[in-house]
Amino acid sequence: MLKITLADGSIREFPADISGLEIANQISLSLRKKAIAAKVNGKLQDLDLPITEDCHLEIITPNSEDGLEIIRHDTAHLMAHAVKELYPQAKVTIGPVIENGFYYDFDCPVNFTPEDLEKITDKMKQLSSSNMPITRQEMTRSEAIEFFASQGENYKVELIEQIPENEKITLYTQGNFTDLCRGPHSPNVGRTKAFKLLKVAGAYWRGDSKNKMLQRIYGTAWATEEELNAYLTQQEEAQKRDHRKIGKEMGLFHFQEEAPGAVFWHPKGWTIFQELVNYMRNKHNEAGYQEISTPEMLDLSLWRASGHAEKFIENMFRVLVSDEDREYAVKPMNCPGCVQVYKQGVTSYRDLPIRLAEFGKVHRYEASGALHGLMRVRAFTQDDAHIMCTLEQMNEESLKVCHLVQEIYKDFGFNEIKVKFSDRPAKRIGSDEVWDKAEAALKESAKLAGLNCQLNPGEGAFYGPKLEFVLRDAIGRDWQLGTLQVDLNLPERLGAHYIGEDGAKHNVVLLHRAIFGSLERFIGILLEHYAGKLPLWLAPVQAVVTTITNDVDDYARLVSASLRKAGIRHELDLDSEKISYKIRKHALQKIPYTLVIGKSERENSAVSIRKLGSDEQKIVELNTFIANLKEEIAKLKQC
C-alpha cells in the first residue's frame, strides 16, 4: 500500500500503481469530472499514469494555474489538429503555451486569412465536441524519427534529432493527429471549449532569420466562457488604452527607423519624464540616497571582471576602437560603474550603509520583432540605486527598500501589489554557500515587510536572488516593475571592500534596487493605467486657455500670463474654430482643465472651467482658480 498525502494535508493509503484518475474518483465524483492531470511530488503527469511511491498528490483542475496551462496546451494541439484536417499539406512545427494563451507555427502554402481562422475555429469546436481521448505513448528516438518522417513532418524530425539519444520521447494522439510533446494533457479533447484564435503573424523557424518564414497563429484559452469573455473585454479596453495611440494623440513621443528601440521625446513627453525623475529624486533625498552619474561606455575588461560579458554579451552593444586596440561596451547595466564610484578611497564600517542612486541610461540589444513602443526598447533610463552595507545591515536595508517600494506605488494609484521571490538560476556566479546566505536574508526581509512572496524558481539574476514587484493596473493586467536584488558576488569580483571593526578588509553586501524599473516603460504603463488622464501634478499640460471669440484674446493672454507666473503648465488656444470643436480637441489631448474665455469672463476677471471627463462648466474668479489649482497640485504631489 502507498501512503499518499493529499492537498488538504490528509494522508490516505492506496494500492500500488493506482492512477491519479482513480484516486480522484475515490475522493469524489465531482473531482473526477473536473480532473485533468495529477501533480506528484511537485511534478505534473497524466491522470492515467500509475503512482508507484509514497508522495504528495494534487489533483489538477482547470481553475488552477497549472490546470489553465494544460488547457492552453491542449488547445494548441487541438488547433494543430484542425489545421491538418483542413489543410493536409500544412506541416506543424512547435506550439507552446505563452502568457494568456498559446501559439502554433505552421509551414503551409496557404496564406492564412481571418476567414481561415474562422474555419479553423469551427473545426476545433467540432473536434472538441467529439470528446475523443488523448493518449500518450513512448518511443525510442529512431522510432519517433521514422514515424514523423513517414508523415512528412520534417520539422518534427529535426527537433527529435537534437534530443539526446537516451532521453525518453513521448507522443500524444487524438483521433488521427499525433504530436511530439512532453505533456501532460487532459484525458480528452472535450475539456477544451473556451478559446478564441486571435491573429496570424510571421515567424522564422527556430527564431533564425536565415530559416524559412512560417505562419504563427495566436490564440487564447480559458477554463470557462465567462473567463474568456472577461479577457477579450479586457483586451478591447487595452487597445483603446494603447500607450502608442495615446502618446500620438497627446504629442508625447515618437519612434523612427533610424533609431530602432530608442525614444524621441517631445516637449510634453519629456515633461512627464522629468516630473517622474524629480519625484523619485525627492524620495531618494528623504531616504538618504546620494545621486551619481557614471559613463555610458566602459572598457570591455570591466564587464569581463563583473561577469556581465560572460552571461550577457549577446545583449551588449560593443565598439572596437582600432587606434587604441581596445573594445568598449555601451553599458547594459549601471552596477559596475556605481561600484567604481564606491571604490574611490577607503570606506570604514562606520560609513556604511552608503546608498548611491543613478538615473542611468542603459542600452540592451533586443530583437527588432520584440520591440514594442515604450514597453520594450533598446535604450532606456533606470531609476537605479545600489546600497553598500554590511552583512548585519542587509536585512534592515532590504526592509527599508520594501517599504519605499510600497509607498511609491501607492502614490501612483497601484494598490494591488504581488511579490515574486526569484531564487538561483542554473547559470550563475558564486558558490552555493554565498547563495544560501543571500536567499535567506532576502526572504527574511520580505517577511518582515509583510509581503507574501510567490516563488519564481530559477529566475534570479546571475549574481543573486531578487524580489520582483508586480502591479495590477486599472483593467486587471499585471506588470512586473521594481526589483530588489541581494548580491554577495559582484563586490568580491570588483574588489568593493570596507574596513571592518577588526581592522581587516571585508566585502560589502551590494543591494541592487529599481522601483520604476525603466522610466520609459513606467510612463507607458501609466498612460495605459490612466487611459492618458494622468494625475494633475504629472499631466504635461495642466490647463488650456481658449476663447469663444477673438474679441477676448487680450484677456486670454492675461490669464495665460497669470498661469505662467503661478508655475502652472498650460497652453493658449486663440484659434478661430468653434468653441465646441476646441473643447473636444483638448479633451482628446487629455488636458485636465479647459478654461473657456468669453466677454462675461473678461468683465468679471474670471474663467469658465471645464474639467476633463465632466460636462459641467462653472465660472470662478481667476485668482481663486489659480490658488485652488496650486493647492490641488501640491496635495497630489504629497499623496
C-alpha positions in Angstrom: 0.0 0.0 0.0 1.1 3.6 -0.8 0.8 6.5 1.7 -0.4 9.5 -0.2 -0.6 13.0 1.2 -3.5 14.9 -0.4 -3.8 18.6 -1.0 -5.8 19.1 2.2 -3.0 17.6 4.3 -4.7 14.3 5.0 -2.8 11.0 4.4 -4.6 8.1 2.9 -3.5 4.6 1.8 -4.0 3.3 -1.7 -2.9 0.2 -3.6 0.4 0.5 -5.5 0.2 1.6 -9.2 -3.1 3.4 -8.7 -3.6 6.3 -11.1 -4.5 9.9 -10.3 -7.8 9.4 -12.0 -8.7 6.5 -9.8 -7.8 8.5 -6.7 -9.9 11.5 -7.9 -12.8 9.1 -8.4 -12.5 7.8 -4.9 -12.3 11.3 -3.4 -15.5 12.5 -5.2 -17.4 12.1 -8.4 -17.3 15.9 -9.0 -13.5 16.0 -8.7 -13.2 13.1 -11.2 -15.3 15.1 -13.7 -13.1 18.2 -13.3 -9.7 16.5 -13.0 -7.3 17.0 -16.0 -3.9 16.0 -14.5 -2.0 14.9 -11.4 0.8 16.6 -9.6 3.0 14.0 -7.9 5.7 15.4 -5.5 5.5 18.8 -7.4 5.8 17.2 -10.9 2.8 17.2 -13.3 1.8 13.9 -15.0 -1.1 12.5 -16.9 -4.1 11.3 -14.9 -3.9 7.7 -16.1 -0.2 7.2 -15.2 0.4 4.9 -12.2 1.7 6.3 -9.0 4.5 4.0 -7.7 5.7 5.5 -4.4 4.6 7.4 -1.3 4.1 11.0 -2.3 2.3 14.3 -2.1 -0.5 14.4 -4.6 -2.6 17.2 -6.0 -5.4 16.6 -8.5 -5.2 19.4 -11.1 -8.4 21.0 -12.3 -8.8 23.8 -15.0 -9.4 26.6 -12.4 -5.8 26.3 -11.1 -2.7 27.9 -12.7 -1.3 24.5 -13.7 -4.7 23.4 -15.0 -5.0 26.5 -17.1 -1.6 25.9 -18.7 -2.6 22.4 -19.5 -5.9 23.6 -21.1 -3.9 26.0 -23.2 -1.5 23.3 -24.3 -4.5 21.1 -25.1 -5.9 23.9 -27.2 -2.6 24.4 -29.1 -2.8 20.7 -30.1 -6.5 21.0 -31.0 -5.7 23.9 -33.3 -2.9 22.0 -35.0 -5.2 19.0 -35.4 -7.8 21.3 -37.0 -5.3 22.8 -39.4 -4.1 19.4 -40.5 -7.7 18.4 -41.1 -8.4 21.5 -43.2 -5.0 21.9 -44.9 -3.4 18.4 -45.1 -0.4 19.9 -46.9 0.5 22.0 -43.8 3.5 21.0 -41.7 3.4 21.5 -38.0 6.4 22.8 -36.0 6.1 23.9 -32.4 3.1 25.2 -30.3 3.9 26.3 -26.8 1.9 27.9 -24.1 2.5 31.7 -23.6 1.1 34.3 -21.2 -2.7 34.2 -21.5 -2.7 31.8 -24.4 -0.7 29.8 -26.9 0.5 29.8 -30.5 1.5 27.2 -33.1 3.8 27.7 -36.1 2.9 26.2 -39.5 4.6 25.8 -42.8 1.7 26.0 -45.1 1.4 27.0 -48.8 -2.0 28.7 -48.0 -1.6 32.2 -46.5 -4.0 32.2 -43.6 -6.6 34.9 -43.5 -9.2 36.0 -40.9 -11.7 33.8 -42.8 -9.3 30.8 -42.4 -9.2 31.4 -38.7 -12.9 31.2 -38.6 -12.8 27.9 -40.4 -10.1 26.6 -38.1 -12.2 27.7 -35.1 -15.3 25.9 -36.4 -13.3 22.7 -36.9 -11.8 23.0 -33.4 -15.3 23.2 -31.9 -16.3 20.1 -34.0 -13.3 18.1 -32.8 -13.8 19.2 -29.2 -17.5 18.1 -29.2 -16.4 14.6 -30.1 -14.7 14.1 -26.7 -12.1 11.9 -28.3 -9.5 10.6 -25.9 -5.9 12.0 -25.7 -3.5 9.1 -25.4 0.2 9.0 -24.5 2.9 6.7 -25.9 6.6 6.4 -25.6 9.1 5.7 -28.4 12.8 5.5 -29.0 14.4 8.3 -30.9 14.8 6.2 -34.0 11.1 5.1 -33.8 9.9 8.7 -33.4 12.1 9.8 -36.4 10.7 7.1 -38.6 7.1 7.9 -37.6 7.3 11.6 -38.3 9.4 11.1 -41.4 6.6 8.8 -42.8 4.1 11.6 -42.1 6.3 14.2 -44.0 6.7 16.2 -40.8 10.4 17.2 -41.4 10.3 19.9 -38.7 9.4 17.3 -36.0 12.3 15.1 -37.3 14.7 18.0 -36.9 13.6 18.5 -33.3 13.8 14.9 -32.4 17.3 14.6 -33.9 18.5 17.1 -31.4 17.1 15.2 -28.4 19.8 13.2 -26.5 19.6 9.5 -27.7 18.9 8.1 -24.3 16.1 10.6 -23.5 12.6 9.3 -23.4 10.4 10.6 -26.2 6.6 10.9 -25.8 3.9 11.4 -28.3 0.3 12.3 -27.8 -2.5 11.2 -30.1 -6.1 12.4 -30.5 -8.0 10.8 -33.4 -5.8 10.8 -36.5 -3.5 13.5 -35.2 -0.2 12.8 -33.3 2.2 15.3 -31.9 5.6 15.3 -30.3 5.1 16.5 -26.7 6.3 16.1 -23.1 2.8 16.5 -21.8 0.8 16.2 -19.7 -2.5 16.6 -21.3 -6.2 16.3 -20.4 -7.8 12.9 -20.7 -9.8 14.0 -23.7 -10.3 17.0 -26.1 -13.7 17.8 -24.7 -12.1 19.8 -21.8 -11.1 22.4 -24.4 -14.1 24.7 -25.0 -13.5 28.3 -24.1 -11.0 29.5 -26.7 -10.5 32.1 -29.5 -8.0 32.4 -32.3 -6.7 36.0 -32.3 -4.3 36.7 -35.2 -1.7 35.4 -37.7 1.9 36.6 -37.7 5.1 35.7 -39.4 7.9 33.8 -37.5 11.1 32.3 -38.6 11.7 28.7 -37.9 13.6 28.5 -34.6 13.7 32.3 -34.5 16.5 32.5 -37.0 16.1 34.9 -39.9 18.2 32.5 -42.1 15.5 29.9 -41.8 12.1 29.8 -43.6 9.4 32.2 -42.6 6.4 30.3 -41.0 2.9 31.4 -40.1 2.2 31.7 -36.4 -1.4 31.5 -35.2 -2.0 33.0 -31.8 -4.9 32.1 -29.6 -6.2 32.3 -26.1 -7.9 29.7 -23.9 -9.6 29.8 -20.5 -11.3 27.4 -18.1 -14.8 28.9 -18.7 -16.6 31.0 -21.3 -17.0 33.7 -18.6 -13.3 34.0 -18.1 -12.7 34.1 -21.9 -15.2 36.9 -22.4 -13.7 38.8 -19.5 -10.3 38.5 -21.1 -11.5 39.6 -24.5 -13.2 42.6 -23.0 -10.0 43.5 -21.2 -8.1 43.2 -24.5 -10.6 45.5 -26.2 -10.1 48.1 -23.4 -6.3 47.6 -23.7 -6.5 48.5 -27.4 -8.3 51.7 -26.5 -5.6 52.5 -23.9 -2.6 51.6 -26.1 0.1 54.0 -25.0 1.4 54.4 -28.5 -2.0 55.7 -29.7 -2.4 57.9 -26.6 1.2 59.1 -27.0 0.5 60.2 -30.6 -2.8 61.9 -29.6 -1.1 63.8 -26.8 2.1 64.6 -28.8 4.4 62.9 -26.2 7.0 60.9 -28.3 7.7 59.1 -31.5 9.9 56.3 -32.9 11.6 56.1 -36.3 13.7 53.6 -38.3 17.0 55.5 -37.9 16.9 54.7 -34.1 15.0 51.4 -33.6 14.0 50.9 -30.0 15.0 54.4 -28.9 12.5 57.2 -28.0 12.3 60.6 -29.5 10.8 62.6 -26.6 8.7 65.6 -27.5 8.4 68.5 -25.0 5.2 67.2 -23.4 6.5 63.7 -23.0 9.8 65.0 -21.7 7.9 67.0 -19.1 6.3 63.7 -17.8 9.8 62.1 -17.8 11.3 64.9 -15.8 8.4 65.1 -13.3 9.0 61.4 -12.5 12.7 62.0 -12.1 12.1 64.9 -9.8 9.5 62.9 -7.8 12.0 60.0 -7.4 14.8 62.3 -6.6 12.8 63.8 -3.7 12.1 60.3 -2.4 15.8 59.5 -2.6 16.7 62.6 -0.7 14.2 61.7 2.1 15.6 58.1 2.2 19.2 59.1 2.5 20.4 58.4 -1.1 23.2 60.3 -2.8 22.9 60.8 -6.6 25.8 59.9 -9.0 26.3 59.6 -12.8 28.6 57.1 -14.5 29.9 56.8 -18.1 27.7 55.1 -20.7 30.6 53.3 -22.3 33.2 51.3 -20.5 36.1 49.1 -21.5 35.0 45.5 -22.0 37.6 44.3 -19.4 35.4 45.8 -16.7 32.4 43.8 -18.0 34.5 40.7 -18.0 35.6 41.3 -14.4 31.9 41.8 -13.3 30.7 38.7 -15.1 28.4 40.5 -17.4 30.4 39.8 -20.5 30.2 36.0 -19.8 26.4 36.0 -19.2 25.1 39.0 -21.2 27.4 39.7 -24.1 24.9 38.9 -26.8 22.7 41.7 -25.5 25.5 44.3 -25.3 26.4 46.9 -27.9 30.2 46.9 -28.4 32.6 49.2 -30.1 36.1 48.3 -31.3 38.5 51.4 -31.3 41.2 50.3 -33.7 43.8 53.0 -32.9 43.6 52.2 -29.2 43.3 48.4 -29.8 40.5 48.4 -27.2 37.0 47.1 -27.1 34.3 49.1 -25.3 30.7 48.2 -24.4 27.8 50.6 -24.0 26.5 49.8 -20.6 23.5 47.4 -20.3 23.5 47.9 -16.5 24.7 50.6 -14.1 26.1 48.5 -11.3 29.8 48.1 -12.3 30.1 51.9 -12.8 28.5 52.6 -9.4 31.0 50.2 -7.8 33.8 52.2 -9.3 32.5 55.4 -7.5 32.3 53.5 -4.2 35.9 52.3 -4.6 37.4 55.7 -4.6 39.0 56.0 -1.2 38.9 53.7 1.8 35.5 53.0 3.4 35.1 52.2 7.1 32.3 50.1 8.5 31.3 53.4 10.3 30.4 54.9 6.9 28.0 52.2 5.9 25.4 51.9 4.6 26.1 54.0 1.6 23.1 54.5 -0.8 24.0 55.6 -4.3 21.3 56.5 -6.8 21.6 57.0 -10.6 19.2 57.8 -13.3 21.4 55.8 -15.7 20.7 55.3 -19.4 21.4 51.8 -20.5 21.4 50.0 -23.9 20.5 46.4 -24.5 20.1 44.6 -27.8 16.5 43.4 -28.3 15.5 41.7 -31.5 13.6 44.1 -33.7 10.5 41.9 -33.6 10.4 42.2 -29.8 10.3 46.0 -29.7 7.0 47.4 -28.6 6.6 51.1 -28.1 7.8 52.3 -24.6 7.3 48.8 -23.2 10.2 47.1 -24.9 13.0 49.4 -26.1 16.8 49.2 -26.6 17.7 52.4 -24.9 16.1 53.2 -21.5 16.7 55.0 -18.3 16.6 53.2 -14.9 15.9 54.8 -11.5 18.7 52.7 -10.3 20.2 52.6 -6.8 22.9 50.5 -5.2 23.2 50.1 -1.4 26.5 49.1 0.0 26.2 47.7 3.5 27.5 45.1 5.9 26.0 41.6 6.3 24.4 42.7 9.6 22.8 45.7 7.9 21.4 43.8 4.9 18.0 42.9 6.4 17.3 46.4 7.7 18.3 48.0 4.3 16.2 45.4 2.4 13.3 46.1 4.6 13.6 49.9 4.0 13.6 49.3 0.3 10.4 47.1 0.5 8.6 49.9 2.5 9.8 52.6 0.0 8.5 50.5 -2.9 5.1 50.0 -1.4 4.8 53.8 -0.6 5.8 54.9 -4.1 3.4 52.5 -5.9 0.5 53.7 -3.8 1.3 57.3 -4.7 0.6 56.3 -8.3 -2.7 54.5 -7.6 -1.3 50.9 -7.6 -2.8 49.3 -4.5 -2.6 45.7 -5.7 1.0 44.6 -5.4 2.2 41.0 -5.7 5.8 39.9 -5.0 7.8 37.1 -6.6 10.8 35.7 -5.0 13.3 34.6 -7.7 16.0 32.2 -6.5 19.2 30.9 -8.1 19.3 30.3 -11.8 21.1 27.4 -13.5 23.7 29.8 -15.0 25.1 31.9 -12.1 28.3 33.1 -10.4 29.3 32.5 -6.8 29.2 29.5 -4.5 26.1 27.8 -3.2 27.1 28.9 0.3 27.0 32.5 -0.7 23.7 32.0 -2.5 22.2 30.3 0.7 23.1 33.5 2.7 21.7 35.9 0.2 18.4 34.0 -0.3 17.8 33.6 3.4 18.4 37.3 4.0 16.0 38.4 1.2 13.3 36.0 2.3 13.5 37.3 5.9 13.3 41.0 4.8 10.2 40.3 2.7 8.6 38.5 5.6 9.3 41.5 8.0 7.8 43.9 5.4 4.6 41.8 5.4 5.0 40.8 1.8 3.5 37.4 0.8 6.0 36.1 -1.8 5.3 33.7 -4.6 8.2 31.5 -5.5 9.6 32.1 -9.0 12.1 29.3 -9.2 15.4 29.7 -11.1 14.6 33.3 -12.2 17.1 35.2 -10.1 19.9 37.4 -11.6 23.1 35.6 -12.4 24.7 37.2 -9.4 22.0 37.0 -6.7 18.4 36.3 -5.8 15.7 39.0 -6.2 12.3 40.2 -5.3 10.1 41.2 -8.3 7.2 43.6 -7.6 4.2 43.1 -9.8 1.4 45.7 -10.1 -2.1 45.3 -11.3 -3.5 48.1 -13.4 -7.0 49.6 -13.8 -8.2 46.9 -16.2 -6.7 44.0 -14.4 -3.4 43.4 -16.2 -0.2 42.6 -14.2 3.0 44.4 -14.8 6.4 43.4 -13.4 8.2 46.6 -12.4 10.6 47.1 -9.5 13.3 44.7 -8.3 15.4 44.3 -5.2 18.5 42.0 -5.6 20.9 40.9 -2.9 24.4 40.5 -4.4 27.3 38.9 -2.5 29.2 38.1 -5.7 29.9 41.3 -7.6 31.6 43.1 -4.7 34.1 40.3 -4.5 34.7 40.2 -8.2 35.2 44.0 -8.4 37.0 44.5 -5.1 34.4 46.5 -3.3 35.6 46.4 0.3 35.3 48.1 3.6 37.5 48.1 6.7 35.7 46.3 9.5 35.8 46.9 13.2 38.6 44.3 13.3 40.8 46.4 11.0 40.5 43.8 8.2 39.1 44.1 4.7 35.6 42.7 4.1 33.5 42.5 1.0 30.4 44.9 1.1 27.0 43.5 0.6 25.5 45.1 -2.6 21.8 45.6 -2.9 20.6 46.4 -6.4 17.3 48.3 -6.4 15.0 49.9 -9.0 11.4 50.9 -8.4 10.1 52.4 -11.6 12.5 50.0 -13.4 12.6 51.6 -16.8 11.2 55.2 -16.8 10.2 54.7 -20.4 8.2 51.5 -19.6 6.7 53.1 -16.5 5.4 56.0 -18.5 3.8 53.6 -20.9 2.2 51.7 -18.1 0.9 55.0 -16.5 -0.6 56.1 -19.8 -2.5 52.8 -20.2 -3.4 52.6 -16.5 -4.9 56.1 -16.6 -6.0 56.0 -20.2 -3.9 59.1 -20.7 -5.8 61.1 -18.0 -2.7 61.4 -15.8 -2.8 62.9 -12.3 -2.9 66.6 -12.4 0.6 67.1 -11.0 2.0 64.8 -13.7 0.0 66.0 -16.7 2.3 67.6 -19.2 -0.3 70.3 -19.8 -2.4 71.0 -16.7 -4.8 73.6 -18.3 -5.6 75.2 -21.6 -6.9 78.7 -22.1 -9.2 79.0 -25.1 -11.6 81.7 -26.4 -15.1 81.8 -27.7 -14.4 84.7 -30.0 -11.2 86.6 -30.9 -12.6 89.8 -29.2 -11.3 88.5 -25.8 -7.8 87.4 -27.0 -6.2 90.1 -24.9 -7.8 88.9 -21.7 -6.9 85.3 -22.6 -3.3 86.4 -22.9 -3.5 88.0 -19.4 -4.9 84.7 -18.0 -2.1 82.8 -19.7 0.5 85.2 -18.1 -1.0 84.7 -14.7 -0.9 80.9 -15.0 2.7 81.1 -16.2 3.7 83.2 -13.2 2.0 80.7 -10.9 4.0 77.8 -12.4 1.0 76.1 -14.0 1.8 74.2 -17.2 -0.7 75.4 -19.8 -1.4 76.2 -23.4 -3.1 79.2 -25.0 -5.5 78.4 -27.8 -6.6 81.5 -29.8 -7.7 79.7 -32.9 -10.9 80.8 -34.6 -12.6 77.4 -34.6 -16.0 76.9 -32.9 -15.6 76.5 -29.1 -17.3 73.1 -29.2 -14.6 71.8 -31.6 -11.8 73.3 -29.4 -13.2 71.6 -26.2 -13.3 68.2 -28.0 -9.8 68.7 -29.3 -8.3 69.4 -25.8 -10.3 66.6 -24.3 -8.6 64.2 -26.8 -5.2 65.5 -25.6 -6.3 64.6 -22.0 -5.8 68.1 -20.7 -7.3 68.2 -17.1 -8.7 71.7 -17.2 -10.1 73.8 -20.1 -10.6 77.4 -19.3 -13.2 79.0 -21.6 -12.9 82.7 -22.0 -15.8 84.9 -23.2 -17.0 88.5 -22.7 -18.6 87.7 -19.4 -15.4 86.1 -18.0 -13.4 89.2 -19.2 -15.8 91.6 -17.5 -15.7 89.7 -14.2 -11.9 88.8 -14.2 -13.0 85.1 -14.2 -12.6 81.9 -16.1 -15.2 79.3 -17.1 -13.9 75.9 -16.1 -14.5 72.5 -17.7 -12.8 69.6 -16.0 -11.8 66.6 -18.2 -14.4 63.9 -18.1 -17.2 66.2 -17.0 -19.8 68.2 -18.9 -20.3 70.6 -16.0 -19.0 74.1 -16.5 -18.6 76.7 -13.8 -17.3 80.3 -13.6 -14.6 81.0 -11.0 -12.7 84.2 -10.3 -9.2 83.9 -11.9 -7.1 84.3 -8.8 -9.3 81.9 -6.8 -9.0 79.3 -9.6 -5.2 79.7 -9.7 -4.9 79.3 -5.9 -7.2 76.3 -5.8 -5.3 74.7 -8.7 -1.9 75.2 -7.0 -3.3 73.7 -3.8 -4.7 70.7 -5.7 -1.4 70.1 -7.4 0.6 70.3 -4.1 -1.8 67.9 -2.4 -1.5 65.3 -5.2 2.3 65.6 -5.2 2.3 64.8 -1.5 0.0 61.8 -1.7 
